[in-house]
């Protein structure tokens, strides 16, 4: 085997290793892009709406986050996954939140 043949063989092996390495890196990068896309979709507000949640807005567009934001009878818009629902409030009812003491939370 001549020196030229030996160097040509080494060059071919180096190309092959480089090609495998690049394919491996591209595969890993593609997987990472897929994982990031899944995270973005999971955190999307539209995904939240698709799970049955709604965004409630007053007529001026402000988002309702508490019953104290509403004065019945008031027209509200409920944003759901495929559109909006217009409704008028008949009243509000507070939900008593269970509070835990520091003793209960450590048990």
BATOR-854441 format. One record per atom (N, C-alpha, C): residue number from 0; residue in one letter; x, y, z. Coordinates in nm, 3 decimals, padded with zeros to 5 digits. Atoms other than C-alpha are relative to their C-alpha. Last residue first. Example, Ala and Ser with C-alpha at 12.3 -4.5 7.8 and 13.67 -1.06 7.14 Angstrom:
% residues 2
+-----+--------+---------+---------+---------+
: num : residu :       x :       y :       z :
+-----+--------+---------+---------+---------+
:   1 :      s : -00.082 : -00.119 : -00.006 :
:   1 :      s :  01.367 : -00.106 :  00.714 :
:   1 :      s : -00.077 :  00.109 :  00.073 :
:   0 :      a :  00.089 : -00.119 :  00.000 :
:   0 :      a :  01.230 : -00.450 :  00.780 :
:   0 :      a :  00.090 :  00.120 :  00.000 :
+-----+--------+---------+---------+---------+
//
This chain:
% residues 107
+-----+--------+---------+---------+---------+
: num : residu :       x :       y :       z :
+-----+--------+---------+---------+---------+
: 106 :      x :  00.041 :  00.136 : -00.037 :
: 106 :      x : -04.827 :  01.592 :  05.837 :
: 106 :      x : -00.014 : -00.088 : -00.120 :
: 105 :      x : -00.117 :  00.082 : -00.025 :
: 105 :      x : -04.622 :  01.902 :  05.749 :
: 105 :      x : -00.035 : -00.144 :  00.034 :
: 104 :      x : -00.076 :  00.016 :  00.123 :
: 104 :      x : -04.907 :  02.089 :  05.582 :
: 104 :      x :  00.124 : -00.085 :  00.019 :
: 103 :      x :  00.066 :  00.092 :  00.092 :
: 103 :      x : -05.137 :  02.030 :  05.877 :
: 103 :      x :  00.085 : -00.025 : -00.123 :
: 102 :      x : -00.004 :  00.132 : -00.062 :
: 102 :      x : -04.895 :  02.192 :  06.129 :
: 102 :      x : -00.061 : -00.104 : -00.096 :
: 101 :      x : -00.135 :  00.055 :  00.023 :
: 101 :      x : -04.836 :  02.490 :  05.896 :
: 101 :      x :  00.012 : -00.138 :  00.063 :
: 100 :      x : -00.094 : -00.059 : -00.094 :
: 100 :      x : -05.209 :  02.546 :  05.894 :
: 100 :      x :  00.136 : -00.061 : -00.027 :
:  99 :      x : -00.070 :  00.096 : -00.085 :
:  99 :      x : -05.405 :  02.458 :  05.587 :
:  99 :      x :  00.092 :  00.077 :  00.092 :
:  98 :      x : -00.134 : -00.044 : -00.034 :
:  98 :      x : -05.668 :  02.678 :  05.428 :
:  98 :      x :  00.065 : -00.104 :  00.090 :
:  97 :      x : -00.053 :  00.069 : -00.116 :
:  97 :      x : -05.969 :  02.540 :  05.252 :
:  97 :      x :  00.142 :  00.051 :  00.022 :
:  96 :      x : -00.127 :  00.068 :  00.023 :
:  96 :      x : -06.113 :  02.799 :  05.016 :
:  96 :      x :  00.046 : -00.065 :  00.129 :
:  95 :      x : -00.086 : -00.006 : -00.116 :
:  95 :      x : -06.479 :  02.886 :  05.058 :
:  95 :      x :  00.125 : -00.083 : -00.027 :
:  94 :      x : -00.040 :  00.136 : -00.038 :
:  94 :      x : -06.626 :  02.934 :  04.716 :
:  94 :      x :  00.096 :  00.012 :  00.116 :
:  93 :      x : -00.138 :  00.020 : -00.042 :
:  93 :      x : -06.809 :  03.263 :  04.670 :
:  93 :      x :  00.023 : -00.146 :  00.036 :
:  92 :      x : -00.007 :  00.078 : -00.122 :
:  92 :      x : -07.132 :  03.267 :  04.474 :
:  92 :      x :  00.147 : -00.023 :  00.033 :
:  91 :      x : -00.130 :  00.061 : -00.027 :
:  91 :      x : -07.214 :  03.521 :  04.206 :
:  91 :      x : -00.008 : -00.076 :  00.132 :
:  90 :      x : -00.048 : -00.017 : -00.136 :
:  90 :      x : -07.537 :  03.636 :  04.045 :
:  90 :      x :  00.138 : -00.064 :  00.014 :
:  89 :      x :  00.119 : -00.005 : -00.085 :
:  89 :      x : -07.749 :  03.624 :  03.733 :
:  89 :      x :  00.041 :  00.024 :  00.144 :
:  88 :      x : -00.009 :  00.060 : -00.134 :
:  88 :      x : -07.464 :  03.706 :  03.500 :
:  88 :      x : -00.131 :  00.016 :  00.074 :
:  87 :      x :  00.027 : -00.102 : -00.102 :
:  87 :      x : -07.543 :  03.774 :  03.136 :
:  87 :      x :  00.001 : -00.069 :  00.135 :
:  86 :      x :  00.089 :  00.039 : -00.109 :
:  86 :      x : -07.388 :  03.564 :  02.862 :
:  86 :      x : -00.022 :  00.117 :  00.095 :
:  85 :      x :  00.046 : -00.120 : -00.068 :
:  85 :      x : -07.210 :  03.594 :  02.528 :
:  85 :      x : -00.103 : -00.043 :  00.104 :
:  84 :      x :  00.137 :  00.013 : -00.046 :
:  84 :      x : -07.018 :  03.284 :  02.423 :
:  84 :      x : -00.034 :  00.130 :  00.073 :
:  83 :      x :  00.040 : -00.073 : -00.119 :
:  83 :      x : -06.702 :  03.315 :  02.220 :
:  83 :      x : -00.147 : -00.023 :  00.030 :
:  82 :      x :  00.076 : -00.124 :  00.016 :
:  82 :      x : -06.528 :  03.092 :  01.971 :
:  82 :      x : -00.030 :  00.068 :  00.132 :
:  81 :      x :  00.041 : -00.024 :  00.138 :
:  81 :      x : -06.368 :  02.753 :  01.907 :
:  81 :      x : -00.084 :  00.126 : -00.019 :
:  80 :      x : -00.094 :  00.041 :  00.103 :
:  80 :      x : -06.157 :  02.691 :  02.217 :
:  80 :      x : -00.040 :  00.037 : -00.142 :
:  79 :      x : -00.026 :  00.144 : -00.004 :
:  79 :      x : -06.365 :  02.895 :  02.457 :
:  79 :      x :  00.083 : -00.037 : -00.123 :
:  78 :      x : -00.083 :  00.047 :  00.112 :
:  78 :      x : -06.373 :  03.269 :  02.523 :
:  78 :      x :  00.028 : -00.148 :  00.022 :
:  77 :      x : -00.079 :  00.116 : -00.039 :
:  77 :      x : -06.662 :  03.361 :  02.754 :
:  77 :      x :  00.073 : -00.051 : -00.123 :
:  76 :      x : -00.038 :  00.080 :  00.115 :
:  76 :      x : -06.796 :  03.713 :  02.700 :
:  76 :      x :  00.090 : -00.113 :  00.050 :
:  75 :      x : -00.136 :  00.051 :  00.005 :
:  75 :      x : -06.978 :  03.883 :  02.984 :
:  75 :      x :  00.020 : -00.080 : -00.128 :
:  74 :      x : -00.028 :  00.078 :  00.120 :
:  74 :      x : -07.289 :  04.100 :  03.014 :
:  74 :      x :  00.148 : -00.039 :  00.000 :
:  73 :      x : -00.104 : -00.056 :  00.087 :
:  73 :      x : -07.353 :  04.215 :  03.369 :
:  73 :      x :  00.019 : -00.094 : -00.119 :
:  72 :      x : -00.008 :  00.074 :  00.125 :
:  72 :      x : -07.653 :  04.162 :  03.599 :
:  72 :      x :  00.100 :  00.070 : -00.094 :
:  71 :      x :  00.121 :  00.049 :  00.066 :
:  71 :      x : -07.470 :  04.124 :  03.825 :
:  71 :      x : -00.108 :  00.106 : -00.001 :
:  70 :      x :  00.116 : -00.061 : -00.068 :
:  70 :      x : -07.156 :  04.322 :  03.913 :
:  70 :      x : -00.126 : -00.044 : -00.071 :
:  69 :      x :  00.129 :  00.006 :  00.069 :
:  69 :      x : -06.846 :  04.120 :  03.825 :
:  69 :      x : -00.108 :  00.065 :  00.086 :
:  68 :      x : -00.011 : -00.073 :  00.127 :
:  68 :      x : -06.479 :  04.177 :  03.915 :
:  68 :      x : -00.133 :  00.015 : -00.072 :
:  67 :      x :  00.006 : -00.142 : -00.032 :
:  67 :      x : -06.548 :  04.078 :  04.279 :
:  67 :      x :  00.017 :  00.086 : -00.126 :
:  66 :      x :  00.141 : -00.042 : -00.001 :
:  66 :      x : -06.629 :  03.731 :  04.150 :
:  66 :      x : -00.014 :  00.148 :  00.033 :
:  65 :      x :  00.061 :  00.016 : -00.132 :
:  65 :      x : -06.261 :  03.702 :  04.066 :
:  65 :      x : -00.147 :  00.040 : -00.009 :
:  64 :      x : -00.077 :  00.097 : -00.076 :
:  64 :      x : -06.034 :  03.673 :  03.763 :
:  64 :      x : -00.060 : -00.029 :  00.137 :
:  63 :      x :  00.059 :  00.025 : -00.132 :
:  63 :      x : -06.248 :  03.844 :  03.501 :
:  63 :      x :  00.083 : -00.108 :  00.069 :
:  62 :      x :  00.019 :  00.140 : -00.037 :
:  62 :      x : -06.035 :  03.961 :  03.209 :
:  62 :      x : -00.054 : -00.009 :  00.142 :
:  61 :      x : -00.082 :  00.043 : -00.114 :
:  61 :      x : -06.077 :  04.319 :  03.091 :
:  61 :      x : -00.037 : -00.143 :  00.038 :
:  60 :      x : -00.113 :  00.086 :  00.037 :
:  60 :      x : -06.222 :  04.353 :  02.742 :
:  60 :      x :  00.086 : -00.045 :  00.116 :
:  59 :      x : -00.114 : -00.086 :  00.036 :
:  59 :      x : -06.451 :  04.653 :  02.808 :
:  59 :      x :  00.125 : -00.080 : -00.034 :
:  58 :      x :  00.027 : -00.069 :  00.126 :
:  58 :      x : -06.759 :  04.427 :  02.792 :
:  58 :      x :  00.117 :  00.087 : -00.044 :
:  57 :      x :  00.107 : -00.099 : -00.010 :
:  57 :      x : -06.616 :  04.207 :  03.066 :
:  57 :      x : -00.016 :  00.068 : -00.135 :
:  56 :      x : -00.033 : -00.141 :  00.015 :
:  56 :      x : -06.407 :  03.905 :  02.981 :
:  56 :      x : -00.125 :  00.085 :  00.018 :
:  55 :      x :  00.120 : -00.082 : -00.014 :
:  55 :      x : -06.411 :  03.540 :  03.086 :
:  55 :      x :  00.042 :  00.146 : -00.006 :
:  54 :      x : -00.044 : -00.132 : -00.045 :
:  54 :      x : -06.138 :  03.309 :  02.958 :
:  54 :      x : -00.125 :  00.087 :  00.000 :
:  53 :      x :  00.048 : -00.116 :  00.074 :
:  53 :      x : -06.253 :  02.949 :  02.939 :
:  53 :      x :  00.063 :  00.126 :  00.057 :
:  52 :      x : -00.003 : -00.126 : -00.072 :
:  52 :      x : -06.122 :  02.608 :  03.043 :
:  52 :      x : -00.052 :  00.112 : -00.089 :
:  51 :      x :  00.127 : -00.032 : -00.064 :
:  51 :      x : -06.233 :  02.284 :  02.885 :
:  51 :      x : -00.002 :  00.127 :  00.082 :
:  50 :      x :  00.022 :  00.091 : -00.112 :
:  50 :      x : -05.906 :  02.115 :  02.787 :
:  50 :      x : -00.126 :  00.035 :  00.079 :
:  49 :      x :  00.042 :  00.129 :  00.055 :
:  49 :      x : -05.919 :  02.291 :  02.447 :
:  49 :      x : -00.025 : -00.103 :  00.111 :
:  48 :      x :  00.141 : -00.011 :  00.036 :
:  48 :      x : -05.904 :  02.625 :  02.629 :
:  48 :      x : -00.053 : -00.134 : -00.052 :
:  47 :      x :  00.074 : -00.010 : -00.126 :
:  47 :      x : -05.576 :  02.525 :  02.791 :
:  47 :      x : -00.150 :  00.008 : -00.027 :
:  46 :      x :  00.003 :  00.136 : -00.054 :
:  46 :      x : -05.442 :  02.413 :  02.455 :
:  46 :      x : -00.077 : -00.002 :  00.131 :
:  45 :      x :  00.101 :  00.073 :  00.075 :
:  45 :      x : -05.540 :  02.754 :  02.313 :
:  45 :      x : -00.010 : -00.145 :  00.047 :
:  44 :      x :  00.133 : -00.031 : -00.053 :
:  44 :      x : -05.346 :  02.925 :  02.592 :
:  44 :      x : -00.111 : -00.074 : -00.075 :
:  43 :      x :  00.078 : -00.093 :  00.080 :
:  43 :      x : -05.036 :  02.741 :  02.472 :
:  43 :      x : -00.135 :  00.028 :  00.065 :
:  42 :      x :  00.016 : -00.126 : -00.073 :
:  42 :      x : -04.832 :  02.577 :  02.746 :
:  42 :      x : -00.085 :  00.102 : -00.074 :
:  41 :      x :  00.062 :  00.029 : -00.129 :
:  41 :      x : -04.875 :  02.224 :  02.609 :
:  41 :      x : -00.027 :  00.128 :  00.078 :
:  40 :      x :  00.140 :  00.036 :  00.021 :
:  40 :      x : -04.807 :  02.342 :  02.254 :
:  40 :      x : -00.072 : -00.024 :  00.132 :
:  39 :      x :  00.070 : -00.121 :  00.044 :
:  39 :      x : -04.489 :  02.520 :  02.357 :
:  39 :      x : -00.148 : -00.030 : -00.020 :
:  38 :      x :  00.015 : -00.090 : -00.116 :
:  38 :      x : -04.372 :  02.216 :  02.551 :
:  38 :      x : -00.079 :  00.125 : -00.036 :
:  37 :      x :  00.100 :  00.060 : -00.088 :
:  37 :      x : -04.440 :  01.983 :  02.257 :
:  37 :      x : -00.024 :  00.087 :  00.123 :
:  36 :      x :  00.130 : -00.022 :  00.064 :
:  36 :      x : -04.249 :  02.218 :  02.026 :
:  36 :      x : -00.112 : -00.058 :  00.086 :
:  35 :      x :  00.035 : -00.141 : -00.023 :
:  35 :      x : -03.954 :  02.217 :  02.268 :
:  35 :      x : -00.137 :  00.032 : -00.061 :
:  34 :      x :  00.035 : -00.017 : -00.142 :
:  34 :      x : -03.950 :  01.837 :  02.272 :
:  34 :      x : -00.042 :  00.144 :  00.029 :
:  33 :      x :  00.129 :  00.066 : -00.024 :
:  33 :      x : -03.962 :  01.819 :  01.891 :
:  33 :      x : -00.045 :  00.015 :  00.144 :
:  32 :      x :  00.102 : -00.087 :  00.060 :
:  32 :      x : -03.682 :  02.075 :  01.861 :
:  32 :      x : -00.139 : -00.059 :  00.023 :
:  31 :      x :  00.014 : -00.114 : -00.091 :
:  31 :      x : -03.475 :  01.866 :  02.103 :
:  31 :      x : -00.105 :  00.098 : -00.053 :
:  30 :      x :  00.074 :  00.044 : -00.119 :
:  30 :      x : -03.536 :  01.552 :  01.899 :
:  30 :      x : -00.026 :  00.116 :  00.095 :
:  29 :      x :  00.139 :  00.020 :  00.042 :
:  29 :      x : -03.427 :  01.732 :  01.583 :
:  29 :      x : -00.087 : -00.045 :  00.115 :
:  28 :      x :  00.059 : -00.134 :  00.012 :
:  28 :      x : -03.111 :  01.855 :  01.758 :
:  28 :      x : -00.146 : -00.010 : -00.043 :
:  27 :      x :  00.021 : -00.054 : -00.136 :
:  27 :      x : -03.032 :  01.498 :  01.867 :
:  27 :      x : -00.065 :  00.137 : -00.006 :
:  26 :      x :  00.109 :  00.077 : -00.062 :
:  26 :      x : -03.084 :  01.368 :  01.512 :
:  26 :      x : -00.031 :  00.051 :  00.140 :
:  25 :      x :  00.126 : -00.046 :  00.062 :
:  25 :      x : -02.871 :  01.650 :  01.370 :
:  25 :      x : -00.119 : -00.075 :  00.058 :
:  24 :      x :  00.030 : -00.132 : -00.055 :
:  24 :      x : -02.591 :  01.570 :  01.617 :
:  24 :      x : -00.130 :  00.054 : -00.057 :
:  23 :      x :  00.038 :  00.017 : -00.140 :
:  23 :      x : -02.602 :  01.201 :  01.524 :
:  23 :      x : -00.039 :  00.134 :  00.063 :
:  22 :      x :  00.134 :  00.059 : -00.001 :
:  22 :      x : -02.602 :  01.279 :  01.153 :
:  22 :      x : -00.050 : -00.018 :  00.143 :
:  21 :      x :  00.096 : -00.104 :  00.040 :
:  21 :      x : -02.305 :  01.514 :  01.203 :
:  21 :      x : -00.143 : -00.053 : -00.001 :
:  20 :      x :  00.011 : -00.097 : -00.109 :
:  20 :      x : -02.111 :  01.251 :  01.398 :
:  20 :      x : -00.103 :  00.108 : -00.033 :
:  19 :      x :  00.077 :  00.063 : -00.108 :
:  19 :      x : -02.182 :  00.981 :  01.141 :
:  19 :      x : -00.023 :  00.099 :  00.114 :
:  18 :      x :  00.138 :  00.016 :  00.046 :
:  18 :      x : -02.065 :  01.212 :  00.859 :
:  18 :      x : -00.088 : -00.061 :  00.108 :
:  17 :      x :  00.060 : -00.133 :  00.000 :
:  17 :      x : -01.751 :  01.313 :  01.047 :
:  17 :      x : -00.148 : -00.007 : -00.040 :
:  16 :      x :  00.021 : -00.037 : -00.142 :
:  16 :      x : -01.668 :  00.949 :  01.118 :
:  16 :      x : -00.069 :  00.136 :  00.010 :
:  15 :      x :  00.105 :  00.086 : -00.052 :
:  15 :      x : -01.716 :  00.861 :  00.748 :
:  15 :      x : -00.033 :  00.034 :  00.145 :
:  14 :      x :  00.128 : -00.047 :  00.058 :
:  14 :      x : -01.511 :  01.158 :  00.632 :
:  14 :      x : -00.117 : -00.079 :  00.056 :
:  13 :      x :  00.031 : -00.126 : -00.066 :
:  13 :      x : -01.230 :  01.062 :  00.872 :
:  13 :      x : -00.132 :  00.058 : -00.051 :
:  12 :      x :  00.046 :  00.032 : -00.136 :
:  12 :      x : -01.238 :  00.703 :  00.745 :
:  12 :      x : -00.039 :  00.127 :  00.076 :
:  11 :      x :  00.133 :  00.060 :  00.015 :
:  11 :      x : -01.217 :  00.825 :  00.383 :
:  11 :      x : -00.059 : -00.035 :  00.137 :
:  10 :      x :  00.093 : -00.108 :  00.034 :
:  10 :      x : -00.926 :  01.054 :  00.473 :
:  10 :      x : -00.142 : -00.053 : -00.013 :
:   9 :      x :  00.021 : -00.079 : -00.122 :
:   9 :      x : -00.743 :  00.769 :  00.645 :
:   9 :      x : -00.100 :  00.112 : -00.024 :
:   8 :      x :  00.079 :  00.084 : -00.090 :
:   8 :      x : -00.793 :  00.549 :  00.338 :
:   8 :      x : -00.030 :  00.074 :  00.130 :
:   7 :      x :  00.135 :  00.001 :  00.056 :
:   7 :      x : -00.670 :  00.826 :  00.107 :
:   7 :      x : -00.093 : -00.083 :  00.088 :
:   6 :      x :  00.062 : -00.130 : -00.033 :
:   6 :      x : -00.369 :  00.874 :  00.334 :
:   6 :      x : -00.141 :  00.009 : -00.054 :
:   5 :      x :  00.018 : -00.005 : -00.145 :
:   5 :      x : -00.283 :  00.504 :  00.311 :
:   5 :      x : -00.068 :  00.129 :  00.043 :
:   4 :      x :  00.113 :  00.087 : -00.030 :
:   4 :      x : -00.338 :  00.499 : -00.067 :
:   4 :      x : -00.032 :  00.002 :  00.150 :
:   3 :      x :  00.120 : -00.067 :  00.052 :
:   3 :      x : -00.110 :  00.801 : -00.109 :
:   3 :      x : -00.124 : -00.084 :  00.032 :
:   2 :      x :  00.030 : -00.110 : -00.094 :
:   2 :      x :  00.155 :  00.645 :  00.115 :
:   2 :      x : -00.127 :  00.071 : -00.044 :
:   1 :      x : -00.082 : -00.120 :  00.011 :
:   1 :      x :  00.143 :  00.335 : -00.100 :
:   1 :      x : -00.042 :  00.102 :  00.102 :
:   0 :      x :  00.087 : -00.118 :  00.000 :
:   0 :      x :  00.000 :  00.000 :  00.000 :
:   0 :      x :  00.091 :  00.124 :  00.000 :
+-----+--------+---------+---------+---------+
//
